[in-house]
Amino acid sequence: MRISARLMAASALATLVSACGAGAPVQTATSAAPVGSVPAAGAQEQQIIDLIAQMSLERKVAQLIQPDIASITPADVEKYRFGSVLNGGNSGPYNNDFAPAEDWLKLADEFWEASTKPLANGEPAIPTIWGTDAVHGHANVIGATIFPHNIALGATGEPDLIRRIGAATATEIEVTGIDWTFAPTVAVARDDRWGRTYESYSEDPALVAQMGVAMVEGLQGKPGDEDFLGKGRVIATAKHFFGDGGTAQGVDQGEVNGDIEDLKRIHVAPYPPAIDAGLGSVMASFNSINGKKMHGNKALLTDLLRDEMGFDGLVVGDWNGHGQIKGCTNTDCPQAMLAGLDVYMVPEDWKGLYETTLSQVKDGTIPEARIDQAVARVLRIKQRAGILDGEVKPSMRPNGGDWSKLGSAEHRAIAREAVAKSMVLLKNNGVLPIKANANIMVAGTAADSIAQQAGGWTITWQGGGELTNKDFPGATSILAGIQDAAKSSGGSVDFSLYGVLAEGQQPDLGIVVFGEEPYAEFVGDRKDLAFRDEEGLKVLRTLKAAGVPTVAVFLSGRPMWVNRELNVADAFVAAWLPGSEGAGVADFLYGKAGASGALSFSWPVSCEGNPLNGPEGALFPVGFSRSMDNTTPFGALSEDCSALDGGGGSDWFTAGRLAERVKALSKGTELPDLRGKAGGIVARGIDRNTQEDARQIDFGPGTALDLSGPQGGNAYRITYQVLQRPSGKVELASNGGTFDVSRELLIAEGKGWREMVITEACLAGINNGLTIRSEAPFSIQISAIAQETAADGAECSF
C-alpha cells in the first residue's frame, strides 16, 4: 500500500527532517531548553517525520501554497488541503471588508473543518492555519483595538509596554479564530520617503531589535513559559527579510545596494534577537539586494538566515513576491523554493502555482527532499502552536468567540497609555500643559477623524477613504478625547473645522489637528519630505492673527518638513498615527502622561528628503524629547523649500488634456489630446479621479509616441500605472539619449499609480522632446506629464 510504503521511508526522512533548521530541530513549545539549542529528536520530531511519510506529494505541495480568502473557498481547502490561507488588507470574510467579527470566526471554523475532514486514502488531515496582517492591533476587524503604528511605539522607548500590546493583539486575533500574524515589522527605515516608514520602530537598529523582540514575546510568549504559543498567543512573523527599509530613494520593493556586511549590520541586526526569542516565521522581502531579488536569494534566505543565524522556523513569501524573480511568474517559480522559501504567498494564482510546482517536483526540477524540508517546517510551527495534537476548531479554543475581549476596556487602556507615551513635544512656548478650566477651540478636519488618526492598514489596506467614525465602535477621536478632558477639568471645547471664530469669541487656546492622509506601502512613497497640505497652516495663521495661542497636533507616518507650522504654532506635538484611542492625545496635552516620548527618527531641517540618519542635517536628532516645563525658544526656521517651488516646469498633459503648445509642436503624433489611433498606437480616455482625466496608451510592436513641448527644464515627471508588465523592451528617448525602462515598468506592475522622475542621471541631455518606444505590444496608463527643473545630480526614480 502507498501509505505503508511511505511509513517504511520514515527512517530515511528522519535525517532530512532533523536537518531542517540549523543542524537539528529546535525545541518545541513545551521544552525548557533555549530555542537556539540542538536537542535530540524526540517524540515531537518523530510525529513530523511520521506525518510526512504518510503524505502524498499532492498534499505536501499544498502545505506550501497560501491563497487569499478572497479567491478561495472552504471547498477548495477541502479538495487541495492547503497548509495556510491569508487575508490581504482588502480581503474580508465572504468578500466583505466590513464583515462583523463573528463572520471572521465563522469562516475560520469553515476552513478548519474543511482541512480536517478525513481523507479517503487514509492520509493525515493537517489543519490549515490563517495568517493576517495585524500590524497595529487586529485592525482589519471592526471593533478591535487599534494601537499606534510602530513609529509611535518606538518613540515610547518602553519594551514592556510593547510586550503588553503584543499580548493584547494576540488575544484579539484568537477571539476571531486566526492563528498567525504577519508582524512585527522589524525594518530599519533609513529613508523616510519610503511609504512604510511608519511600520518601522526606528532608524536605529538597536532600538528596532529591542522593540521587535518585545513584540515577538508579546505575541507568542517566551520559550519555556507555560503559555508559549498557547492561550492568548499567536505565531509571529518578523518582516521583511531583509533590507526593506534601505531601498534607494525609499522606493518600496526597490534596490538595496552596498557592501553586504555593512547592510547586514543595519538591516539584519533585529533578526538574531528575535530568533533567540523563539520567532515562528520570517517573511521574505520584496526588495533586491545588490540586484538580486530576496525571494530568490539562496545565499541570504538559506546560507545566512538558516546556516549562519540558526533560524529553524518557516519562511513565508510576500504577496506574489516570488513572481518578481527573474524568469518567474506568479504561477511558475521553482527558484524561490530552491532558494529557501517554504510557503508561497500566492493570493489569486494559487491553482496555477500548485499545479506547476507539483509538476516540477515530479520532473525533478525541485527535489522532493526540498519539499519535505519545507513541509517539516510548516508542520513544526503548527505543532508548537498546538494545532497538530487534539486541537479543536477555532470557535472552541480558549478565547475563541469571547467577544468581550475584542476591543476590551483593558486593551483600550493599554492603547491609550501607548498613545500618551508616544507623543513627542517639539516646541512649547508655555501653552502646555493645558490649564484647568481652559476654554479651547479645536480645529482641523483630522480632529474628528478616527480613520485619519489610525492611518493605513486599518479595516482596509490603505485606510481612510470611505471610512467614517461609525466604522470604529468603541474608539475615541482626538476631538472627543479633548472634549472629555476639558469637561473633567472644568473647561469647554468649541469645534470648528477651519478655526472660524464667532464675533467676540476669544478662546484661551486653539488646538489644530492636521497631517497626512492614510496610505500603505508603495502608495505612500514620496519624492521629498515637504508637507504640502496647507489646511493646518492656514488655521494656525488664522488663530494667531486673532491673538489665540495655538497647539499644532501633527499626524504623520514619518518626520516631515513642517517648518512653516513650527514657526507659527506656540506648541508643536508629533502625534504620529495614534490609532483608536484619541483620548491618549488629550492625556498628553493635559500633562497626565508624564514625560514626552523621544524621537526614534531624525527630524529634517530641509524638505528635499535625502536620507537622514543622525544629527547632521537634523532639526531634532534621534532621542530628542522636550519636557513640558522646557519652554526654551528656538529661532525662526527657514521656510524655503525648493520642492514647493515647482521648479519653473510646465505641464504637458494634465486633467485629460495635452497643453496647446505640446499639440502644436508634436507634429506627426496625430493623437490630439492623446486620443484615437495613429502609427500603430491606440490612445483612449480612462477615469482616474474624474471622467477621462487620464489615458491608456496601447503600443503596437515597434511603435513610438513622440511629444514635444515648450522648454521647461531638465527633467520629466510622469504619473503612470502599469497593469501588466511589458513583454519587450520599452525605452525613453530625448535629444538622442535613450534609457531602457523595461525593468522599472516590470516592478511597477500592479502597484497602482506611481510617479517616475526622469533626470539626466539616466537620460543624458534632456531637451523639450520626449519619445516613448516599445518593441512589443504594451499598455501604460498616464495621468500627467510635466517637464521641470531638477537639482544638479538629482537621481531618476520610479
N, C-alpha and C positions, 0 to 999 in steps of 0.2 A: 504494500500500500504506500501511497505517496507520503502520508504523514509519518508512518513508522520509519520510512527510509530517511526522512528528514531528521527524525529523532536520533537515528543512528549517527547522524553527522554532528550531533551536539558536541562531542568531544573536540572535533575539528574546529567548531565555531568558538569554543571556549578561548582558544589562544587569540583569535581575531578580536572577539568582543572585549576581552580584558585589556586589549591594547587601544581601545577607542579613545582614551584620554591621553594623559602624558605618561605613557608607560603602562599603567594598570588602572583599573577602575577606582574612583574615589569612593568615600564613604557615603552611605545613603542617609536619609533624613534621621533615622533613629540612632545613627552611630555617634559616639562621643569623640571620635578621632577628628583631627583637623581635616578640612576639605582637601587640602593640598597633599595629604599623606597617601601612601601606597599600601593599602591593606591587601590581604589575601582574598581571593574570590570566595565568597560565601554563598549562602542560600539565596540572597537577593540577586547576586550576579548570575547565579545558576538559573534563576527564574527567567532572566532576559535571554540567556543562551537557549533555554528550552523553548521559549516563545518563538524566537527567530527560526529555530529548527522546524517548527510546525507551520510556519507561514509560507504561503505560496509567493512566488515572485511578484505576482499582481498585487498582493496585499502589502508586500514590503514597499514597493514603489509608491503605493497610495499613502503610506505613512509619511512620505516625504513631499507630498503635494498639499499646498494650503490655499484653498479657494476663498473668495469673499462671499459672505452670506447673501449679498445681492444677486449673486449669479449661481447659487447652488441651493438645493432643497434637501430636506432630510431623506427623501427618496434617493437622491444622488449619493448621499453619505452611506446609506444602507447598501447600495449597489457596489460602490467602489471601496468603501471603508477608509476614507481619508483620515490621516492622523490628526489633522487640525483644520480649523476654519478661522477666519478673522472677520472683523467688521472694520471697513475703512472709515475714514472720517465722515463720509456721506452715506454710510450704509447703516440703516436701522432694520430691526426685525420686520419682516413682511413688507419690505420696501417702504418703510415709514421712518424718516429721520426723527419724527417727533413721537415715536411709539412710547406708550406708557411703560414704566419699569416692569410691570407684570408681563408684558409681551417679550421682554428680553429673557426672562426666566422661562417662560413657556417655550420659546424657541430653543433655549439651551437644553431643556428636557428632551425636546424632539430630536435634536442632533445626537444627544447621548443615547437615547433609546434606539435610534437608527443604527448607531455604530456598535451597539452591544447585542443586537439580535443574533441568535445562534446561526452559524454558517452551516450549510448543508453538508459540506465535506469534512466537518469537524475541526476546521481551523479555529484558532483562538480569535475571539471577538475582542478587539482592542478598543477601549473607549476613546472617542475623539476629545480633543481639548480646544478651547475657544480663546483666541488672543484678541486684545483690544488696546487701543492707544489711550490709556488712562494716564495722560502726561501731566495733568494738574488736577487730580481727582478723577473720579469716574464720570468725566464731564460730557460724555456722549449721551448720558441718560438724564431725562427730565427729572428734576428733584434732587439730584445728587449734590453733594458739597463740592464746590469748585474752589480749589486752593489757588493761591498766587502762582504764576508761572515761575520757572526755575530762576530766572534772572532776579526776581524778588527774593526768593528763598536764599540765594547766595548772599544777598545784602543783609540777611538776618545774622549770618555767621554762627548759627546755632544747630549743630548736628542733632542734638536730642530732639529739637522741635521738628526737624525733617524726618526723624525716625517715627515720631508720633503721626505725622502727616501720612507717611507711607503705610502705617498700620491702619489708620482710618480709611485710607483709599482702598486697601486690600479688603477690608471688611465690606465696604460698599460694593466692590466688584463681586465678592462672594454672594452677596444678597441677590444679585441678578443672575447667578449661576455660571459666571465666567471664571476661568482658571488661570489666566495668563495675561500679563500686561506688557506692552512694548515700552517700558520705562524702567529706569530713568535714562534720559539723555545725558550722556557724560561728555558731550562735545566741549572742547575748549575753543570758544569763539574768539577768533583773532582779528576779524574784520567785521565791524558792526553793520556794514551794509548788507550782510547776509540776512535773509528773511527768517532764519531760525535762531537768531541771536537770543531771543527771549527763552529758548529752550535750554540755554547754557547757564550753568551756575556762575561762571566767571571766566575771565580771560586768563586767570591764574590756575595752572594745572593742579597745584597742591590743594587749592580750595575746592576745585571740581572733584578731585579724588575724595576729599573728606565728606563732601555732601553726597556724592554718589554712593559711597559705602553706607552712609546713614539711611538713604532711601532704599537701597537693596535690603538692608536689615529690617527696615520698617515693613516692607512688602512681604518678605519671605520669612522673617525671624532670623535668629542666629543659629548656625550649625551647632548641633549638640544640645540645643534647648528643646524642651518637650514640644513646643509649638512650631518648630521649624517646618515650614511648608504644611502646617496643619491648619486648625481652625483659625479663621481670621487672617490667613496668609495666602498669597498667590505667587506664581512664578514671575520673577522679574527678568528684565532684559536690559542689558547695557547697550546703548547705541550712540552713534553708528560707527562701527569699527572699520577703519579709523581715519581721522583727518577731516571729517565733515565740517569742522569749524575753521579749517585752514585753507579753504579754496582761494585761488587768485581772485581778487576783487570781490570776495564774498559771494561769488556766483554759486547758487545751490546746485549740487551734483557736479560741480566743476572739477578743475585740476588743482592738485596739491603738489607742489614742486619743491625740491630741495634735498639736502643731504638726509638720507634715511635716518641716521642716528639722531640728527637734530630734530627731525619731525617726530620721532618716537619719544624724545624727552618731553615734548609738549603734549602731543595728541594721544600717545599710548599710556601716559602716566596714570590716568584714572582707572585703567583696567586691572592691573595686578591687585590692588587693594580690594576691588570689587570681586575678583575671582577668589581671593582669600576669604571673603565674606560669604562664600557659598553660592555665588551667582549662577542662576539656572540657564540663562541663554544670552547670546550675543547676537545683535543684528548687524549684518554686513552693510557697509556704507555704499551709497550711490557713486561717490566721487572716485576719481582716479588718483593714484599715487605715481608721480613721475611717468604719466602716460598710460598706466595700466589700471583698468577698472578693478576695484576691490573685489567685486563678486567673482572675478576670475583670477585672483591673485594668490596662487598656492603658496608663494614664499611668505605671504603675510597671514593668510587665513589658516594655514596649516603649520608651516615651519615656525612662524613667530607665535601665533596665538596658542597653538596646541603644544608644540615641542618645547619652545623656549619659555612660554608663560604658564604652561601647565593647565590650561583650561580644558575641562572634560565635559562641559555641558553641550547643548546643541547650538549650532549656528543657523540662524534663520535669515533668509534674504529679505530685502525691502521690496516694495511694490514694483514687480516686474524688473527689478534691478538686474537680474540675470540677462534680460533681453538687451541690455546696453553693452554687453561684452562683444568685442569684435568677432564677427562670424556667428553670433547668436541671434535668435529671435525669441519672442515670448514663449513660443511653443517648441523650441529646439535649442537646448543649451547643455550639452554634456560637460562643457568646460567648467561650469560652476560647480557641479558635483565633484569633478576631479580635482578642483582647486580646494575643496574643503567645505562647501556649503552643504548643510544637512537637510534643510527644508526650503523648498522653493515657495516664495510668496507669489502666487500667480492668480490674481483676483478673478479674471474673467476667462482666460485662455487655458483653464485647468485641464480640460479634456484633451486638447491637442498636446499639451506638455506631458500629461500622463502617458498617452499612447506612444509618443516619441521616445520618452525615457524608457519605457518598458521595452520597446524595440531595440534601443541602444544597449540595454543590458543583455538582451538575448543575442545580439550580434557581436558582443564583446567590446563595444566602444566604451562602455562603463563596466568595469569588473564587478561581478556580483559581490565580491568581498567588500568593495567600497560601499555598496548599497547596504550590506549587513552592518557595516560600521556605523553608517548614518542612522539606520533603524535602531540600533542599540542605544544610540544617544537619545533618540526620541523616547524610546521605552524607559530609559533610565530616569529621565526627568519626570515622566508620568509616574513611575514607581515612587520616586522621592516625594511626589505630591500626593501619594496615596490613591492614585487613580487606577492602579492595576489590581489592587487587593481588596476585594469586597466592597468597593465603592458603590454608593447608591447614586441615583440621578440627582442633578443639581438641586432641585427643589427640596430634596430630603436631607441635604447635607447641613451641617451647622451653618447658621446664618442664611441659608437659602430661603428666600421669601420672607425674611424678617424685615418688613418694610419700615419698622421703627428705627432701623439703623441706617437707612438711606437718607442722607441729609439730616442726620440726627442733631439734636441740640449740642451734644458733646463734640461731634465732629465740626460743627459750625463754630463752636467756641475755639477750637484749635485753629481753624482757618482765620478767624478774626484776630487771634493772637499773632498769627504769622503776618497778616496784613499790617498790623500796627508796628511790628518789629522790622518790617521790610522798608518802611518809608525812610527816605534819605533827605534830610534837610540841607539844601544847598545854599540858601540865603535866608536871613532873618533880621529885619530891621527893628525887632522888638514887638512885632504884632502877634507872635506866637509865644507861648500857648494862648489859645483864645480865653479871654477872661469870662468869668461867670456873669450872667445877666446881659451878655452882648447881644445886640440886635444885628443880624447878619443878612447880607444879600448873597445868595448863591446863584451863580450864572454858569452858562455853558451847556451845550446840548449833551455833553458827556456826563453831566452831573446826575442825571436820572436815567442812565442807560447801563443796565447790568451787562448787556451784550458787549458794549464797548469796554467796560472795565474788566471784563473776563478775557477778551482777546480771542485769538484763533484757537482751534481745537476745542471748541465749546458748542456742544449739541451738533453743530455741523463742522465740517472740516475747516472752512475759512472763518467761522464765527460771524457775528454781526449780521449784515444783510437783513433778512425779513424777521429776525428775532426781536421780540419785544419783552418787556419785563414780565408779562404773563407766562412766558416760557420758562421762568425761573422761580417756581413756587418755593417759598421759604427763604429766598435770597433777599438781600438788602442793597439798594443802590447807595451811592455815596451821598446823594441828597437826603435820602431817608435816614441814613446814619447821622448826618449832621443835624437834621431836624430833631431826632430823638435826643441827641446830646445837648442841643440848645435848650430844649424843653426842660430836661432834667436839671439844667444849671440856672434856670430862671430866665433864659433869654428867648429869642424868637428868630424865625427864619422867613425871609421872603425869597421866592424863586422867580427869576426872570431869565429866559434863555439867553438874552443878549445884554443883560445888565442895565435894562432901562429903568430909571428911577422915576417914581411918581413925583409930582410937584411937591416940594417941601420935604421929600424923603431923604434922610441922611443916615444911612446905617453906620454902625461902628466899624464894620469890617465887610469887605467883599471877598468871597471865595470863588475863584473861576476855575472850573474843571474842564480840561481840554486835552487833546492828544491825538495819537494815531488811530485810524480806523482799524478794525481787526483784520488780520491776514494770517496765512500759514504758508510755510515752505517758500517755494520759489516766487509765489505771488508777492511776498514781502521783500524780495531783493530790491535794493536801491542803488542808484548810481552815486549818491552822495548822502550826507547826513543832515542836510538842510531840512528843518521842519517848515513846510510851506503853508500849511493851513493857518490862515490869519484870524480865524474866528476868535480864539482866545486872546490873541494880541489886541484886537480891536476892543474887546470887552475890558481888558485890563486898562487900556488907554482911556476908555470912556469913564471908568470909575475913578481913575487917577485925576482926570480933568475935573471931576465933581468933588475932589478932595476926600475920596473914600480910600482908606488903606486897603491893600489887596494881598491875598494869598493865592499864588498860582499852584494848582494841583495838576501835575503833568502825567498823563497816562501814556506809556510807551513800552515797546518791546526792546528798546535799546537806548543808550545815551544818544542824544541828538543835539545839533546846533540850535540853541534856543536863546541866543544872546539878546535878542530884542525883548523877549519875555522876561528874561532875567533882569534886564535893565529897568523895566517899568514896574515890576512887582516888588512889593515890600518883603515878601517871603516867597520862597520857591521850594516846592516839595516834589521830588522824583517819586512818583507813586507806582510806577511800573504797571503791571496788569494784575490787580489785586484779586480778581475772581468774584465770588458770590457774596462776600461779606464786607460790603462797603462801610459798615459801622467801624471796622478797624481803622479806616482813614480818619474818621471822626475821633476815635480814641487817641490817635496820634496828635491831631490838631489841637485837642483839648489838654494835651500833656499827660494823658493817662497811661501811655505806653512806655514811659521811661525814656531811655536814650534813643537817638536816631539810629537807623541802620547805617551800614557803611558801604560805600560803593564797591562792587565787585568787578566793575569795569571802569576804565579810564573815561572821563567825560571830555569831549573835544572842545578845543578853543576855536577851531575853524570848521567850516561846513563841508569841505571837499570830501571828507570821508576816507582819506587814506588810513591804512591800518595804524591803530594807536594802542600800544600795549606797554604802558609805562608812563613815568611823569613827564617826559619830554613831549611837548605839544599838547599836554592835557591842561584843561582849565581846572579840573578837580581830579586828583590821582586815585588809583585803587586804594581803598581803605579810608577815603575821606569821609568824615562824619562831623556834623556840626550839632552841638548841643543847643537846646532851646535858649539857654542863657548866653550863648555866644552871639552877640549882635555886632561883631566886628564887620564894618562895611568893606566892600571892595569897590574899586573904581569902575567907571563906566566901561562896558565891554564894547569892542568893535562890532558894528553891525554890518560891516562889509562882507558880502558873500557872493562870489563870482557865480555860483550855481544858481542864484536867483536873478542874475542879470540877463539871462537869455543869450548871452554871447554874441549879440548882433546878428543872429541867424535869420533864416527865412523859412516859412512853411511852404513846402512844395505840394503836399497833399494832406488835407485835413478836413474833417467834417464831411467827408464824402465828395470832396471836390479837389481837382487839380487847380493850383494857382494859375491865373490867366497868363502870366509870363511863362510859366512852365509849359502850358499848352502851346503857346506861340513859338517857343524855342525848341520844343520836342518834335521836330519835323520827322515825319516818317513813322511815328508810332501809330497814328491813325486810331487812337483809342481816347477820344475826348472824355475827360473825367474818368479815365481808366474803365471804360465800358465797351462792350462789343467784342468783335473778332478782328484780328489783324496779324498777318505774319505768323500764323500758327499759334497765336496766343488768344485765349478767351478770358475776358475780364468781366465780372458781374458783381452787382451790388449785394452786400450782405449787411445784416444788422449786428452791430456790436453793442453800442449804448442806445442809439436811436436808429430810426429807419434808414437803412442803406448808408450808414456813416463809414463803412469800410468796404474793401474789395477782396474778392477771391480771384487770384490770377492763376490760371491754368496754363502752364507752358507745354507746348508740344516738344518733341525731340529736336534738339539743335536750334532752339529759338532764343530770342533775346528781347528784352524790353529796354529801350533807350529813352532816358529822360534827360532834359537839360533845363536849367533854371537860372535865375539871376545869381551872380556870385554872392554867396552868403557865409563863407567860412571854409575851414579846412577839415571839416568832419561832417558825417551824416548820422542822423538819429532816425531809426526806423522802428515803428511799433508794429509787431508782427505776431503771427501764430502759425505753427506747423502742425497739421493734424496727422500727417503721415510722412515719414522720413523720405528724403529723395532717394531714387534708385540709381542715380548717376551723379556726375559732378555738377555742382552749382557754384558759379563764381560771380563776384562783383568786379566791376572794372570802372576805372576813371582815369582819364588823361594818360592812357597807355599802360597803367599799372593794373594788375589783377590780384585777386585774393580768393582762394578756394574756401567757401563757407560750408561745404557739404557736411563736415563733421559737426560743426556747431548747430546746423539745422537738424541733424540726427538727434543730438542731445535735447534740442528744443521740442522734439515730437511729443505731442500730448500734454505739454506743460502750460497750456493757456497762453494768454497774451504776454509778450515779453518785449524788451527793447534791445536793439543792437545799436551800438555806437561804433561807427567805422572811422578811425583816425588814420593818420599817416604811419602809425606804428604797424599797421597791417596792409595798408593800401597807399603806397607812396605816391606823392604828387597829386593829391586830390584836387580836382577843379570843379567847375559847375556842370559837369556831365557825369551821369551815373547810369551804368548798364548792369542789368541782371540777366545772366545767361544760364541755360540749363541744357545739359547734354541729353537728358531723358525726360519723359513726362513727369511733371512735378507741379504741385499746387502749394501756394502760400497765400495766407490772408494778411492784408496790410491795412492798418487804420490811420497811419500817419507817416509822412516822410518830411524831414526838415534838414536843412543844411545850417550848420552853426560853427562857431569858433571854439576850438578845444585848446586847452593849455598845452604848452610845449611838453612833449614827452607823454601826453595822455595815451593810455592804452585802449585798445579795442575791447569791447565786451559784448556779450550776447545774452 
